[in-house]
């Protein structure tokens, strides 16, 4: 009996680790603009390619743009790091590359900056560009303007033409130094959220039951599941909804 429970626990751990470790594939580097999500017009892609080519010829900095429809459950930070390292952006020994990633279905974007350019394009400047230049255009449904203006601001910053996005920052809420942003809550209807919630609740409930009922190693599985239970309200209700739920529960 104990052997059966140990096997179930092992399978549960493997399943959870495999699902949480699932990562999106890194696209092939086919040019300075890789629009796999097909959110940019051909003329916009052509114009951006010319701007980035001219900037590289003038400074040596390598800036690339990537759009992908979705990255699944992987964080935008982890995905951006994998793409940046795989594409080997920047000159050898200088690490002077910049990667702009837009994930429309997940409503995520990030500006990944190589170590050699962090002094010129620090996190606070990248965050301002995302928040003040790109996000408003994206919310209006204009990806061409958002990406073009964002890249223009990045190039201006790298070429020492001033912090283009700083002027609009006075009317924006204070932000941290993160150069990524989730520019909307999960785009799910309430029936979809309820079905998703019931599915996740059922899976977590089964594994939690196994953890409680398994002697010896059961406590490890139970502790392992705590972060998944903590993330459950955020996945279903979004950050704002989870905060409201937490606030109401603490009253």
Secondary structure, 3 states (H helix, E strand, C coil): CHHHHHHHHHHHHHHHHHHHCCCCCCCCCCCCEEECCCCCCHHHHHHHHHHHHHHHHHHCCEEEEEECCCCCCCCHHHHHHHHHHHHCCCCCCCCCEEEEEEECCCCEEEEEECHHHCCCCCHHHHHHHHHHHHHHHHHCCCHHHHHHHHHHHHHHHHCCCCCCCCHHHHHCCCCCCCCEEECCCCCCCHHHHHHHHHHHHHHHHHHHHHHHHCCCCHHHHHHHHHHHHHHHHHHHHHHHHHHHHHHHHHC
